[in-house]
Amino acid sequence: MKVLVIDDSQLYLSIAEKYLKCIETISEVVLCNDSQTAKAIVDEQNIDIILMDIVMPVLTGFDLLKIFRSEHKYDDIPIIMFTSLDDEESFKRCYDLGASDYINKPINATEFYARLKVAILTKQSSDDLKTLLKMMQDQNEELSETNKRLADAKFHLVQSEKMAAIGQLSAGIAHEINNPMGFISSNFEILQKYFLRLSEYLTAVEEVVWKQDPADEASMLKALVSLREKHDQLKIEMILKELTGVLADSETGVQRVTEIVSSLRVFARSVKDDEKDTYDLLSIVNQVLLISKNEIKYVATTEVNVPPDLLLYCNQVQIGQVLINLLVNAAQAIKTQQRSELGLIKINAEKKDSKIVITVSDDGPGIPKEHILKIFDPFFTTKDIGQGTGLGLSISYDIIVNKHEGTIDVSSEPDKGTTFVIQLPSV
């Protein structure tokens, strides 16, 4: 520990130096007899404790005390005043200006060591506190960085789980797209065939309109008879009747594909947690059913009882992810029973007081009692390896409870089915 002694008296500088060198914890003593250079010494030599006289020429001890205590970088340096003054006003002024302690002149060894001991302990405590604060700051920065990495990892984990769910449904989604696309492809062939016939007929009409002489009645009559025969031969009247239906059916197929792709795009995109708006709950349910239809339709029928005017302020993608998890889990549970008849999955929603209550229930095998308390735990799954990540319900819980300030509960009876109840704040 380094101590600076400031005094215009060489005698007191020597006495202070002698006493200070007897203290083991003091490694170096710096002497200064010019108060005007004191501040530069403190700045250059990293001083730990300052001892200085009050009565000095040019800059007094009071002046130096004001200078040091006016800058926060000197706050943790104990400053002990040497004084031969015995008036209370001087003592009071020392403490008011920020002195840590004082030592009377002439110097008494016992008093000197006692007051230095307190100053050393104060400085050590201050240094320890600064070290501790620095460690805490470093740990907080490290923790903040860790939390950021965890948040990023969580975001990517949720996105991966979402894409995994789409992967599981991909075969069914492809099938749902292939059906209307096959129909559109077939209609396209018909349209090509009809286009060629209409084109041939229009060419024949042009020959009558542009190549025949209207004044030549015989020639015109012959051309019109020929045109009538071409009309019947190409079945133009039948084509015109069928075109309306073909185009309408093709439009329906295109709309079907568009709806599926649109639902997938909405569901698969990355979103921020606070990206919320007011949505029609029935539309979200219909989008989810469209995506998961092929997974469900071979094992269960669905009943939807959601009022068309029920609005929900939410993150549409996240709520859709929750519903897909619940519906696909229900379908997969029913599938394990290998029943001869289709199961039943019900989706109900209603507004109760200030809550919107969504219920997803099935008549599947139910959840064993020993598992019911674990189903929302991350990575818990009863499915075979490769069939599930164990993250679907954990992510669903996080979405409902933490991101939407709602609740999600489950009740189940073996061989009778399972019911999930979601409660969310209403608009």
Secondary structure, 3 states (H helix, E strand, C coil): CEEEEECCCHHHHHHHHHHHCCCCCCCEEEEECCHHHHHHHHHHHCCCEEEEECCCCCCCHHHHHHHHHCCHHHCCCCEEEEECCCCHHHHHHHHHHCCCEEEECCCCHHHHHHHHHHHHHHHHHHHHHHHHHHHHHHHHHHHHHHHHHHHHHHHHHHHHHHHHHHHHHHHHHHHHHHHHHHHHHHHHHHHHHHHHHHHHHHHHHHHHHHHCCCCCHHHHHHHHHHHHHHHHHCCHHHHHHHHHHHHHHHHHHHHHHHHHHHHHHHHHCCCCCCCCEEEEHHHHHHHHHHHHHHHHCCCEEEEEECCCCCEEEECHHHHHHHHHHHHHHHHHHHHCCCCCCCEEEEEEEEEECCEEEEEEEECCCCCCHHHHCCCCCCCCCCCCCCCCCCCHHHHHHHHHHHHCCCEEEEEEECCCEEEEEEEEECC
